[in-house]
Amino acid sequence: MRRVQCNGARLSLRDVTETDVAALHAVYGDRAATQYMPFEPRTSSQVADMVREALDAAQAEPRRLYMLAVVDADHRDVIGVARLHIEADHPHSAEIGLGLRPDQWGRGMGTDLIRLLVSFGFKQLGLHRIWGARSPDNLPAQLAMLTAGMVEEGRIRHHVLTPNGWRDSVVHSVLEDEWTDR
């Protein structure tokens, strides 16, 4: 298994470990942090299951799923989670997703995280296209994606079934040849 370590000015990314469950539960278990995700807040046990699945996926050849801990460079605390999933039918394209603890919001961390994740995908994984989908109501995600250099492509109607019913998604993407490592 190839271990992931990707460093930025304020954040770093690394593979999740079983010791990260409590820190990841601070994201996945928080109602505010999951308000735009297609599921209810997760229990600690459910987060532990997600981490075990990520550890299993990290052993796969070829590796298609990267679940990464987002680490604050100054304090070395896990403050969020980033996911990159390489599409099986299109191995040069990947979907990203992310979540940060609410106490990290409003500081540009989402933009920094997207830039670091996209840089990882292009530079270390050799991807050609990276995309992400967000709730139309998630304006902070829209701003972070646009500021990070992603382009809004359009809306997928009734894309995700949430506990509150069907939700549209707005897709953003960036291509390798238009990416500038900012």
ROGULO-860133 format. One record per atom (N, C-alpha, C): residue number from 1; residue in three letters; atom name; x, y, z negated. Coordinates in Angstrom, 3 decimals. Layout:
BEGIN
PT  tifi  vexse  vexlum  c1  c2  c3
PT  NUM  ALA  CA  X  Y  Z
...
END
This chain:
BEGIN
PT  tifi  vexse  vexlum  c1  c2  c3
PT  1  MET  N  0.840  -1.183  0.000
PT  1  MET  CA  0.000  0.000  0.000
PT  1  MET  C  0.882  1.243  0.000
PT  2  ARG  N  0.532  2.179  0.845
PT  2  ARG  CA  1.230  3.458  0.917
PT  2  ARG  C  0.606  4.413  -0.080
PT  3  ARG  N  1.362  4.835  -1.064
PT  3  ARG  CA  0.875  5.773  -2.082
PT  3  ARG  C  0.795  7.176  -1.504
PT  4  VAL  N  -0.249  7.897  -1.904
PT  4  VAL  CA  -0.440  9.263  -1.441
PT  4  VAL  C  0.075  10.232  -2.496
PT  5  GLN  N  0.879  11.166  -2.061
PT  5  GLN  CA  1.297  12.303  -2.879
PT  5  GLN  C  1.431  13.469  -1.929
PT  6  CYS  N  0.589  14.474  -2.116
PT  6  CYS  CA  0.559  15.627  -1.229
PT  6  CYS  C  0.517  16.874  -2.105
PT  7  ASN  N  1.502  17.745  -1.969
PT  7  ASN  CA  1.619  18.904  -2.852
PT  7  ASN  C  1.363  20.208  -2.111
PT  8  GLY  N  0.594  21.078  -2.767
PT  8  GLY  CA  0.349  22.432  -2.291
PT  8  GLY  C  0.802  23.412  -3.351
PT  9  ALA  N  0.585  24.682  -3.122
PT  9  ALA  CA  1.031  25.712  -4.065
PT  9  ALA  C  0.280  25.617  -5.396
PT  10  ARG  N  -1.042  25.420  -5.347
PT  10  ARG  CA  -1.832  25.385  -6.587
PT  10  ARG  C  -2.393  24.014  -6.918
PT  11  LEU  N  -2.421  23.121  -5.934
PT  11  LEU  CA  -3.032  21.809  -6.103
PT  11  LEU  C  -2.146  20.722  -5.545
PT  12  SER  N  -2.339  19.521  -6.038
PT  12  SER  CA  -1.733  18.353  -5.412
PT  12  SER  C  -2.784  17.252  -5.337
PT  13  LEU  N  -2.560  16.327  -4.437
PT  13  LEU  CA  -3.430  15.176  -4.242
PT  13  LEU  C  -2.631  13.913  -4.485
PT  14  ARG  N  -3.252  12.969  -5.146
PT  14  ARG  CA  -2.645  11.659  -5.341
PT  14  ARG  C  -3.757  10.630  -5.420
PT  15  ASP  N  -3.396  9.366  -5.225
PT  15  ASP  CA  -4.386  8.305  -5.362
PT  15  ASP  C  -4.988  8.322  -6.759
PT  16  VAL  N  -6.285  8.014  -6.853
PT  16  VAL  CA  -6.916  7.910  -8.161
PT  16  VAL  C  -6.396  6.662  -8.874
PT  17  THR  N  -6.460  6.702  -10.188
PT  17  THR  CA  -6.111  5.551  -11.016
PT  17  THR  C  -7.236  5.330  -12.015
PT  18  GLU  N  -7.215  4.194  -12.681
PT  18  GLU  CA  -8.239  3.904  -13.681
PT  18  GLU  C  -8.212  4.903  -14.829
PT  19  THR  N  -7.071  5.531  -15.070
PT  19  THR  CA  -6.988  6.518  -16.154
PT  19  THR  C  -7.674  7.834  -15.791
PT  20  ASP  N  -8.116  7.977  -14.543
PT  20  ASP  CA  -8.775  9.205  -14.089
PT  20  ASP  C  -10.293  9.193  -14.283
PT  21  VAL  N  -10.856  8.110  -14.768
PT  21  VAL  CA  -12.313  7.980  -14.827
PT  21  VAL  C  -12.948  9.131  -15.597
PT  22  ALA  N  -12.448  9.469  -16.772
PT  22  ALA  CA  -13.054  10.545  -17.573
PT  22  ALA  C  -12.978  11.882  -16.832
PT  23  ALA  N  -11.835  12.161  -16.228
PT  23  ALA  CA  -11.676  13.427  -15.497
PT  23  ALA  C  -12.597  13.474  -14.278
PT  24  LEU  N  -12.752  12.361  -13.572
PT  24  LEU  CA  -13.638  12.331  -12.410
PT  24  LEU  C  -15.108  12.373  -12.833
PT  25  HIS  N  -15.396  11.829  -14.001
PT  25  HIS  CA  -16.761  11.909  -14.517
PT  25  HIS  C  -17.141  13.360  -14.811
PT  26  ALA  N  -16.158  14.216  -15.102
PT  26  ALA  CA  -16.432  15.643  -15.319
PT  26  ALA  C  -16.954  16.298  -14.047
PT  27  VAL  N  -16.707  15.681  -12.889
PT  27  VAL  CA  -17.258  16.155  -11.621
PT  27  VAL  C  -18.529  15.363  -11.296
PT  28  TYR  N  -18.391  14.047  -11.127
PT  28  TYR  CA  -19.505  13.209  -10.685
PT  28  TYR  C  -20.633  13.105  -11.704
PT  29  GLY  N  -20.349  13.390  -12.972
PT  29  GLY  CA  -21.374  13.308  -14.001
PT  29  GLY  C  -22.020  14.643  -14.319
PT  30  ASP  N  -21.568  15.705  -13.698
PT  30  ASP  CA  -22.054  17.052  -13.994
PT  30  ASP  C  -23.177  17.441  -13.028
PT  31  ARG  N  -24.311  17.859  -13.575
PT  31  ARG  CA  -25.475  18.210  -12.734
PT  31  ARG  C  -25.161  19.361  -11.777
PT  32  ALA  N  -24.448  20.383  -12.239
PT  32  ALA  CA  -24.111  21.508  -11.360
PT  32  ALA  C  -23.168  21.061  -10.248
PT  33  ALA  N  -22.168  20.247  -10.578
PT  33  ALA  CA  -21.186  19.807  -9.588
PT  33  ALA  C  -21.792  18.893  -8.534
PT  34  THR  N  -22.856  18.186  -8.882
PT  34  THR  CA  -23.472  17.243  -7.938
PT  34  THR  C  -24.761  17.779  -7.312
PT  35  GLN  N  -25.082  19.042  -7.559
PT  35  GLN  CA  -26.372  19.556  -7.085
PT  35  GLN  C  -26.557  19.454  -5.572
PT  36  TYR  N  -25.483  19.482  -4.797
PT  36  TYR  CA  -25.599  19.382  -3.339
PT  36  TYR  C  -25.183  18.010  -2.816
PT  37  MET  N  -24.835  17.097  -3.721
PT  37  MET  CA  -24.479  15.746  -3.312
PT  37  MET  C  -25.761  14.922  -3.197
PT  38  PRO  N  -25.741  13.863  -2.405
PT  38  PRO  CA  -26.979  13.113  -2.159
PT  38  PRO  C  -27.310  12.083  -3.234
PT  39  PHE  N  -26.903  12.337  -4.481
PT  39  PHE  CA  -27.185  11.410  -5.563
PT  39  PHE  C  -27.286  12.178  -6.876
PT  40  GLU  N  -27.901  11.535  -7.845
PT  40  GLU  CA  -27.988  12.085  -9.194
PT  40  GLU  C  -26.609  11.989  -9.844
PT  41  PRO  N  -26.363  12.762  -10.896
PT  41  PRO  CA  -25.084  12.625  -11.595
PT  41  PRO  C  -24.817  11.168  -11.982
PT  42  ARG  N  -23.574  10.776  -11.880
PT  42  ARG  CA  -23.166  9.398  -12.148
PT  42  ARG  C  -22.808  9.217  -13.628
PT  43  THR  N  -22.995  7.994  -14.098
PT  43  THR  CA  -22.553  7.643  -15.442
PT  43  THR  C  -21.059  7.353  -15.403
PT  44  SER  N  -20.449  7.302  -16.557
PT  44  SER  CA  -19.022  6.960  -16.635
PT  44  SER  C  -18.768  5.579  -16.050
PT  45  SER  N  -19.666  4.657  -16.296
PT  45  SER  CA  -19.532  3.303  -15.760
PT  45  SER  C  -19.608  3.305  -14.229
PT  46  GLN  N  -20.488  4.108  -13.677
PT  46  GLN  CA  -20.590  4.211  -12.219
PT  46  GLN  C  -19.328  4.831  -11.625
PT  47  VAL  N  -18.762  5.821  -12.295
PT  47  VAL  CA  -17.513  6.427  -11.824
PT  47  VAL  C  -16.382  5.400  -11.888
PT  48  ALA  N  -16.340  4.596  -12.944
PT  48  ALA  CA  -15.324  3.540  -13.053
PT  48  ALA  C  -15.458  2.552  -11.894
PT  49  ASP  N  -16.700  2.218  -11.514
PT  49  ASP  CA  -16.925  1.335  -10.357
PT  49  ASP  C  -16.402  1.983  -9.075
PT  50  MET  N  -16.634  3.291  -8.914
PT  50  MET  CA  -16.147  4.006  -7.727
PT  50  MET  C  -14.623  3.958  -7.661
PT  51  VAL  N  -13.983  4.131  -8.799
PT  51  VAL  CA  -12.513  4.096  -8.835
PT  51  VAL  C  -12.018  2.701  -8.473
PT  52  ARG  N  -12.659  1.662  -9.012
PT  52  ARG  CA  -12.242  0.292  -8.665
PT  52  ARG  C  -12.407  0.042  -7.164
PT  53  GLU  N  -13.520  0.518  -6.585
PT  53  GLU  CA  -13.724  0.364  -5.143
PT  53  GLU  C  -12.642  1.106  -4.359
PT  54  ALA  N  -12.257  2.286  -4.838
PT  54  ALA  CA  -11.204  3.061  -4.168
PT  54  ALA  C  -9.860  2.342  -4.254
PT  55  LEU  N  -9.587  1.728  -5.406
PT  55  LEU  CA  -8.330  0.982  -5.553
PT  55  LEU  C  -8.307  -0.224  -4.618
PT  56  ASP  N  -9.450  -0.897  -4.471
PT  56  ASP  CA  -9.543  -2.008  -3.520
PT  56  ASP  C  -9.360  -1.509  -2.088
PT  57  ALA  N  -10.005  -0.387  -1.752
PT  57  ALA  CA  -9.903  0.172  -0.397
PT  57  ALA  C  -8.475  0.592  -0.077
PT  58  ALA  N  -7.720  0.981  -1.086
PT  58  ALA  CA  -6.329  1.403  -0.874
PT  58  ALA  C  -5.443  0.235  -0.458
PT  59  GLN  N  -5.886  -0.983  -0.718
PT  59  GLN  CA  -5.119  -2.172  -0.345
PT  59  GLN  C  -5.411  -2.634  1.082
PT  60  ALA  N  -6.456  -2.107  1.688
PT  60  ALA  CA  -6.878  -2.557  3.017
PT  60  ALA  C  -5.862  -2.165  4.075
PT  61  GLU  N  -5.759  -3.016  5.096
PT  61  GLU  CA  -4.922  -2.723  6.261
PT  61  GLU  C  -5.778  -2.856  7.504
PT  62  PRO  N  -6.003  -1.828  8.247
PT  62  PRO  CA  -5.534  -0.473  7.982
PT  62  PRO  C  -6.383  0.185  6.885
PT  63  ARG  N  -5.770  1.114  6.205
PT  63  ARG  CA  -6.477  1.831  5.159
PT  63  ARG  C  -7.393  2.864  5.814
PT  64  ARG  N  -8.656  2.848  5.425
PT  64  ARG  CA  -9.625  3.778  6.003
PT  64  ARG  C  -10.197  4.754  4.978
PT  65  LEU  N  -10.112  4.424  3.681
PT  65  LEU  CA  -10.677  5.278  2.644
PT  65  LEU  C  -9.586  5.758  1.693
PT  66  TYR  N  -9.540  7.051  1.517
PT  66  TYR  CA  -8.635  7.690  0.567
PT  66  TYR  C  -9.486  8.444  -0.438
PT  67  MET  N  -9.504  7.983  -1.677
PT  67  MET  CA  -10.145  8.709  -2.766
PT  67  MET  C  -9.007  9.249  -3.618
PT  68  LEU  N  -8.902  10.561  -3.651
PT  68  LEU  CA  -7.731  11.204  -4.226
PT  68  LEU  C  -8.094  12.100  -5.398
PT  69  ALA  N  -7.273  12.046  -6.428
PT  69  ALA  CA  -7.425  12.948  -7.563
PT  69  ALA  C  -6.847  14.304  -7.165
PT  70  VAL  N  -7.569  15.371  -7.512
PT  70  VAL  CA  -7.112  16.738  -7.273
PT  70  VAL  C  -6.500  17.229  -8.578
PT  71  VAL  N  -5.214  17.547  -8.525
PT  71  VAL  CA  -4.471  17.889  -9.731
PT  71  VAL  C  -4.060  19.358  -9.681
PT  72  ASP  N  -4.365  20.083  -10.750
PT  72  ASP  CA  -3.935  21.481  -10.893
PT  72  ASP  C  -2.419  21.488  -11.054
PT  73  ALA  N  -1.729  22.216  -10.193
PT  73  ALA  CA  -0.257  22.206  -10.189
PT  73  ALA  C  0.334  22.792  -11.457
PT  74  ASP  N  -0.331  23.765  -12.061
PT  74  ASP  CA  0.206  24.407  -13.262
PT  74  ASP  C  0.044  23.551  -14.510
PT  75  HIS  N  -1.154  23.008  -14.703
PT  75  HIS  CA  -1.456  22.305  -15.956
PT  75  HIS  C  -1.397  20.789  -15.831
PT  76  ARG  N  -1.304  20.282  -14.598
PT  76  ARG  CA  -1.234  18.840  -14.314
PT  76  ARG  C  -2.518  18.104  -14.691
PT  77  ASP  N  -3.639  18.848  -14.806
PT  77  ASP  CA  -4.939  18.246  -15.111
PT  77  ASP  C  -5.639  17.837  -13.827
PT  78  VAL  N  -6.388  16.741  -13.881
PT  78  VAL  CA  -7.247  16.351  -12.771
PT  78  VAL  C  -8.491  17.230  -12.851
PT  79  ILE  N  -8.700  18.043  -11.806
PT  79  ILE  CA  -9.810  18.997  -11.804
PT  79  ILE  C  -10.862  18.687  -10.741
PT  80  GLY  N  -10.636  17.612  -9.992
PT  80  GLY  CA  -11.598  17.285  -8.955
PT  80  GLY  C  -11.244  16.017  -8.219
PT  81  VAL  N  -11.991  15.801  -7.150
PT  81  VAL  CA  -11.830  14.609  -6.337
PT  81  VAL  C  -11.935  14.998  -4.867
PT  82  ALA  N  -11.168  14.331  -4.028
PT  82  ALA  CA  -11.224  14.520  -2.579
PT  82  ALA  C  -11.307  13.144  -1.930
PT  83  ARG  N  -12.136  13.066  -0.902
PT  83  ARG  CA  -12.269  11.805  -0.167
PT  83  ARG  C  -11.998  12.065  1.309
PT  84  LEU  N  -11.315  11.145  1.921
PT  84  LEU  CA  -11.089  11.173  3.360
PT  84  LEU  C  -11.394  9.765  3.853
PT  85  HIS  N  -12.351  9.660  4.776
PT  85  HIS  CA  -12.767  8.363  5.292
PT  85  HIS  C  -12.557  8.327  6.803
PT  86  ILE  N  -11.631  7.485  7.235
PT  86  ILE  CA  -11.333  7.326  8.654
PT  86  ILE  C  -12.404  6.438  9.277
PT  87  GLU  N  -12.957  6.899  10.381
PT  87  GLU  CA  -14.033  6.174  11.041
PT  87  GLU  C  -13.485  4.914  11.712
PT  88  ALA  N  -14.162  3.779  11.496
PT  88  ALA  CA  -13.717  2.498  12.053
PT  88  ALA  C  -13.741  2.511  13.581
PT  89  ASP  N  -14.797  3.088  14.171
PT  89  ASP  CA  -14.926  3.101  15.629
PT  89  ASP  C  -14.105  4.199  16.297
PT  90  HIS  N  -13.681  5.176  15.504
PT  90  HIS  CA  -12.903  6.297  16.018
PT  90  HIS  C  -11.745  6.559  15.047
PT  91  PRO  N  -10.685  5.761  15.124
PT  91  PRO  CA  -9.625  5.820  14.109
PT  91  PRO  C  -8.788  7.097  14.098
PT  92  HIS  N  -9.070  8.034  14.984
PT  92  HIS  CA  -8.362  9.320  14.961
PT  92  HIS  C  -9.249  10.434  14.410
PT  93  SER  N  -10.402  10.036  13.856
PT  93  SER  CA  -11.355  10.987  13.290
PT  93  SER  C  -11.680  10.576  11.864
PT  94  ALA  N  -11.823  11.567  10.983
PT  94  ALA  CA  -12.137  11.264  9.589
PT  94  ALA  C  -13.090  12.301  9.026
PT  95  GLU  N  -13.915  11.824  8.091
PT  95  GLU  CA  -14.819  12.697  7.347
PT  95  GLU  C  -14.200  12.991  5.991
PT  96  ILE  N  -14.308  14.250  5.566
PT  96  ILE  CA  -13.830  14.626  4.241
PT  96  ILE  C  -15.001  15.012  3.343
PT  97  GLY  N  -14.772  14.884  2.055
PT  97  GLY  CA  -15.714  15.322  1.043
PT  97  GLY  C  -14.923  15.703  -0.188
PT  98  LEU  N  -15.492  16.551  -1.017
PT  98  LEU  CA  -14.748  16.983  -2.192
PT  98  LEU  C  -15.691  17.455  -3.277
PT  99  GLY  N  -15.163  17.478  -4.480
PT  99  GLY  CA  -15.885  18.013  -5.622
PT  99  GLY  C  -14.900  18.551  -6.639
PT  100  LEU  N  -15.242  19.683  -7.211
PT  100  LEU  CA  -14.409  20.299  -8.241
PT  100  LEU  C  -15.232  20.518  -9.498
PT  101  ARG  N  -14.563  20.481  -10.643
PT  101  ARG  CA  -15.244  20.831  -11.884
PT  101  ARG  C  -15.771  22.257  -11.774
PT  102  PRO  N  -16.954  22.522  -12.317
PT  102  PRO  CA  -17.528  23.875  -12.228
PT  102  PRO  C  -16.638  24.974  -12.811
PT  103  ASP  N  -15.804  24.663  -13.796
PT  103  ASP  CA  -14.930  25.703  -14.349
PT  103  ASP  C  -13.831  26.126  -13.381
PT  104  GLN  N  -13.727  25.439  -12.245
PT  104  GLN  CA  -12.723  25.784  -11.224
PT  104  GLN  C  -13.334  26.584  -10.072
PT  105  TRP  N  -14.629  26.751  -10.073
PT  105  TRP  CA  -15.307  27.447  -8.979
PT  105  TRP  C  -14.989  28.931  -8.990
PT  106  GLY  N  -15.056  29.531  -7.808
PT  106  GLY  CA  -14.890  30.981  -7.681
PT  106  GLY  C  -13.454  31.451  -7.695
PT  107  ARG  N  -12.506  30.530  -7.575
PT  107  ARG  CA  -11.083  30.880  -7.625
PT  107  ARG  C  -10.354  30.548  -6.319
PT  108  GLY  N  -11.099  30.145  -5.298
PT  108  GLY  CA  -10.476  29.773  -4.030
PT  108  GLY  C  -9.908  28.369  -4.013
PT  109  MET  N  -10.185  27.590  -5.051
PT  109  MET  CA  -9.646  26.220  -5.117
PT  109  MET  C  -10.244  25.321  -4.033
PT  110  GLY  N  -11.531  25.523  -3.710
PT  110  GLY  CA  -12.148  24.719  -2.664
PT  110  GLY  C  -11.473  24.930  -1.317
PT  111  THR  N  -11.169  26.177  -1.000
PT  111  THR  CA  -10.457  26.487  0.243
PT  111  THR  C  -9.070  25.859  0.234
PT  112  ASP  N  -8.344  26.000  -0.870
PT  112  ASP  CA  -7.014  25.401  -0.983
PT  112  ASP  C  -7.083  23.884  -0.843
PT  113  LEU  N  -8.107  23.287  -1.460
PT  113  LEU  CA  -8.264  21.837  -1.399
PT  113  LEU  C  -8.541  21.372  0.026
PT  114  ILE  N  -9.423  22.058  0.720
PT  114  ILE  CA  -9.717  21.678  2.109
PT  114  ILE  C  -8.457  21.801  2.959
PT  115  ARG  N  -7.722  22.876  2.816
PT  115  ARG  CA  -6.485  23.047  3.592
PT  115  ARG  C  -5.491  21.921  3.307
PT  116  LEU  N  -5.338  21.553  2.038
PT  116  LEU  CA  -4.406  20.491  1.666
PT  116  LEU  C  -4.866  19.149  2.218
PT  117  LEU  N  -6.155  18.878  2.138
PT  117  LEU  CA  -6.706  17.617  2.635
PT  117  LEU  C  -6.591  17.523  4.154
PT  118  VAL  N  -6.874  18.613  4.842
PT  118  VAL  CA  -6.751  18.624  6.303
PT  118  VAL  C  -5.285  18.483  6.720
PT  119  SER  N  -4.406  19.163  6.035
PT  119  SER  CA  -2.976  19.036  6.324
PT  119  SER  C  -2.509  17.592  6.133
PT  120  PHE  N  -2.957  16.949  5.068
PT  120  PHE  CA  -2.644  15.538  4.822
PT  120  PHE  C  -3.129  14.681  5.991
PT  121  GLY  N  -4.363  14.911  6.429
PT  121  GLY  CA  -4.922  14.114  7.514
PT  121  GLY  C  -4.169  14.267  8.824
PT  122  PHE  N  -3.798  15.490  9.155
PT  122  PHE  CA  -3.091  15.704  10.422
PT  122  PHE  C  -1.618  15.313  10.332
PT  123  LYS  N  -0.932  15.751  9.300
PT  123  LYS  CA  0.518  15.541  9.209
PT  123  LYS  C  0.906  14.123  8.795
PT  124  GLN  N  0.191  13.563  7.819
PT  124  GLN  CA  0.610  12.259  7.300
PT  124  GLN  C  -0.144  11.082  7.921
PT  125  LEU  N  -1.381  11.332  8.357
PT  125  LEU  CA  -2.173  10.236  8.915
PT  125  LEU  C  -2.280  10.281  10.430
PT  126  GLY  N  -1.848  11.378  11.050
PT  126  GLY  CA  -1.878  11.480  12.502
PT  126  GLY  C  -3.271  11.561  13.088
PT  127  LEU  N  -4.211  12.143  12.356
PT  127  LEU  CA  -5.578  12.269  12.846
PT  127  LEU  C  -5.678  13.343  13.926
PT  128  HIS  N  -6.739  13.282  14.700
PT  128  HIS  CA  -7.001  14.281  15.740
PT  128  HIS  C  -8.152  15.216  15.354
PT  129  ARG  N  -9.159  14.675  14.650
PT  129  ARG  CA  -10.343  15.456  14.281
PT  129  ARG  C  -10.702  15.154  12.837
PT  130  ILE  N  -10.990  16.203  12.089
PT  130  ILE  CA  -11.432  16.053  10.697
PT  130  ILE  C  -12.710  16.863  10.552
PT  131  TRP  N  -13.710  16.261  9.938
PT  131  TRP  CA  -14.993  16.922  9.809
PT  131  TRP  C  -15.575  16.697  8.419
PT  132  GLY  N  -16.513  17.551  8.077
PT  132  GLY  CA  -17.226  17.423  6.814
PT  132  GLY  C  -18.637  17.939  6.989
PT  133  ALA  N  -19.545  17.409  6.193
PT  133  ALA  CA  -20.936  17.836  6.228
PT  133  ALA  C  -21.308  18.404  4.867
PT  134  ARG  N  -22.136  19.449  4.897
PT  134  ARG  CA  -22.553  20.090  3.648
PT  134  ARG  C  -24.054  20.337  3.683
PT  135  SER  N  -24.611  20.527  2.519
PT  135  SER  CA  -26.007  20.938  2.420
PT  135  SER  C  -26.129  22.348  2.988
PT  136  PRO  N  -27.198  22.644  3.731
PT  136  PRO  CA  -27.384  24.009  4.228
PT  136  PRO  C  -27.444  25.047  3.097
PT  137  ASP  N  -27.821  24.620  1.905
PT  137  ASP  CA  -27.922  25.537  0.765
PT  137  ASP  C  -26.582  25.766  0.066
PT  138  ASN  N  -25.569  24.979  0.398
PT  138  ASN  CA  -24.283  25.079  -0.290
PT  138  ASN  C  -23.409  26.144  0.379
PT  139  LEU  N  -23.706  27.383  0.071
PT  139  LEU  CA  -22.977  28.503  0.678
PT  139  LEU  C  -21.514  28.583  0.244
PT  140  PRO  N  -21.161  28.240  -1.007
PT  140  PRO  CA  -19.729  28.221  -1.345
PT  140  PRO  C  -18.932  27.219  -0.497
PT  141  ALA  N  -19.528  26.057  -0.182
PT  141  ALA  CA  -18.843  25.092  0.689
PT  141  ALA  C  -18.699  25.648  2.094
PT  142  GLN  N  -19.732  26.345  2.569
PT  142  GLN  CA  -19.651  26.970  3.891
PT  142  GLN  C  -18.490  27.950  3.936
PT  143  LEU  N  -18.399  28.808  2.951
PT  143  LEU  CA  -17.326  29.801  2.902
PT  143  LEU  C  -15.961  29.138  2.818
PT  144  ALA  N  -15.841  28.114  1.979
PT  144  ALA  CA  -14.558  27.424  1.836
PT  144  ALA  C  -14.126  26.770  3.146
PT  145  MET  N  -15.065  26.116  3.835
PT  145  MET  CA  -14.731  25.445  5.093
PT  145  MET  C  -14.338  26.455  6.166
PT  146  LEU  N  -15.103  27.525  6.278
PT  146  LEU  CA  -14.780  28.533  7.292
PT  146  LEU  C  -13.452  29.223  6.985
PT  147  THR  N  -13.235  29.582  5.732
PT  147  THR  CA  -11.985  30.243  5.343
PT  147  THR  C  -10.786  29.323  5.548
PT  148  ALA  N  -11.000  28.023  5.347
PT  148  ALA  CA  -9.918  27.054  5.535
PT  148  ALA  C  -9.605  26.796  7.004
PT  149  GLY  N  -10.437  27.303  7.912
PT  149  GLY  CA  -10.159  27.142  9.338
PT  149  GLY  C  -11.040  26.147  10.055
PT  150  MET  N  -12.065  25.641  9.391
PT  150  MET  CA  -12.986  24.720  10.047
PT  150  MET  C  -14.042  25.517  10.811
PT  151  VAL  N  -14.594  24.910  11.844
PT  151  VAL  CA  -15.593  25.532  12.704
PT  151  VAL  C  -16.947  24.892  12.417
PT  152  GLU  N  -17.978  25.719  12.290
PT  152  GLU  CA  -19.326  25.182  12.103
PT  152  GLU  C  -19.829  24.669  13.442
PT  153  GLU  N  -20.166  23.369  13.500
PT  153  GLU  CA  -20.607  22.745  14.745
PT  153  GLU  C  -22.115  22.749  14.917
PT  154  GLY  N  -22.842  22.581  13.835
PT  154  GLY  CA  -24.290  22.533  13.960
PT  154  GLY  C  -24.946  21.772  12.831
PT  155  ARG  N  -26.232  21.572  12.972
PT  155  ARG  CA  -27.059  20.957  11.933
PT  155  ARG  C  -27.517  19.578  12.386
PT  156  ILE  N  -27.436  18.621  11.471
PT  156  ILE  CA  -28.014  17.300  11.678
PT  156  ILE  C  -29.283  17.252  10.833
PT  157  ARG  N  -30.401  17.113  11.495
PT  157  ARG  CA  -31.677  17.140  10.782
PT  157  ARG  C  -31.929  15.816  10.060
PT  158  HIS  N  -32.455  15.929  8.843
PT  158  HIS  CA  -32.775  14.776  7.994
PT  158  HIS  C  -31.638  13.760  8.002
PT  159  HIS  N  -30.462  14.227  7.733
PT  159  HIS  CA  -29.240  13.426  7.783
PT  159  HIS  C  -29.043  12.557  6.550
PT  160  VAL  N  -29.412  13.070  5.372
PT  160  VAL  CA  -29.094  12.399  4.124
PT  160  VAL  C  -30.360  12.250  3.279
PT  161  LEU  N  -30.567  11.042  2.765
PT  161  LEU  CA  -31.668  10.820  1.839
PT  161  LEU  C  -31.158  11.104  0.427
PT  162  THR  N  -31.750  12.086  -0.218
PT  162  THR  CA  -31.373  12.470  -1.576
PT  162  THR  C  -32.499  12.055  -2.527
PT  163  PRO  N  -32.274  12.150  -3.829
PT  163  PRO  CA  -33.362  11.851  -4.765
PT  163  PRO  C  -34.582  12.751  -4.577
PT  164  ASN  N  -34.401  13.904  -3.928
PT  164  ASN  CA  -35.503  14.833  -3.686
PT  164  ASN  C  -36.074  14.729  -2.276
PT  165  GLY  N  -35.663  13.746  -1.508
PT  165  GLY  CA  -36.153  13.579  -0.141
PT  165  GLY  C  -35.047  13.803  0.882
PT  166  TRP  N  -35.436  13.853  2.142
PT  166  TRP  CA  -34.466  14.013  3.231
PT  166  TRP  C  -33.901  15.420  3.244
PT  167  ARG  N  -32.610  15.512  3.558
PT  167  ARG  CA  -31.919  16.792  3.601
PT  167  ARG  C  -31.131  16.889  4.904
PT  168  ASP  N  -31.156  18.068  5.493
PT  168  ASP  CA  -30.311  18.326  6.651
PT  168  ASP  C  -28.859  18.466  6.196
PT  169  SER  N  -27.944  18.354  7.137
PT  169  SER  CA  -26.526  18.618  6.879
PT  169  SER  C  -26.001  19.562  7.948
PT  170  VAL  N  -25.089  20.430  7.554
PT  170  VAL  CA  -24.387  21.297  8.488
PT  170  VAL  C  -22.970  20.746  8.608
PT  171  VAL  N  -22.552  20.494  9.848
PT  171  VAL  CA  -21.254  19.877  10.108
PT  171  VAL  C  -20.225  20.942  10.462
PT  172  HIS  N  -19.046  20.799  9.872
PT  172  HIS  CA  -17.887  21.639  10.179
PT  172  HIS  C  -16.759  20.702  10.605
PT  173  SER  N  -15.883  21.175  11.491
PT  173  SER  CA  -14.752  20.344  11.896
PT  173  SER  C  -13.557  21.209  12.241
PT  174  VAL  N  -12.439  20.537  12.355
PT  174  VAL  CA  -11.210  21.168  12.825
PT  174  VAL  C  -10.457  20.112  13.636
PT  175  LEU  N  -9.830  20.557  14.708
PT  175  LEU  CA  -9.062  19.670  15.588
PT  175  LEU  C  -7.579  19.888  15.361
PT  176  GLU  N  -6.828  18.828  15.577
PT  176  GLU  CA  -5.378  18.867  15.361
PT  176  GLU  C  -4.702  20.005  16.125
PT  177  ASP  N  -5.089  20.207  17.385
PT  177  ASP  CA  -4.404  21.213  18.197
PT  177  ASP  C  -4.812  22.652  17.877
PT  178  GLU  N  -5.848  22.839  17.050
PT  178  GLU  CA  -6.214  24.199  16.644
PT  178  GLU  C  -5.857  24.478  15.187
PT  179  TRP  N  -5.324  23.478  14.506
PT  179  TRP  CA  -4.974  23.624  13.086
PT  179  TRP  C  -3.650  24.361  12.937
PT  180  THR  N  -3.669  25.347  12.103
PT  180  THR  CA  -2.431  25.994  11.702
PT  180  THR  C  -2.324  25.813  10.200
PT  181  ASP  N  -1.226  25.287  9.740
PT  181  ASP  CA  -1.039  25.028  8.317
PT  181  ASP  C  -0.854  26.361  7.608
PT  182  ARG  N  -1.898  26.811  6.954
PT  182  ARG  CA  -1.883  28.150  6.349
PT  182  ARG  C  -1.380  28.106  4.933
END
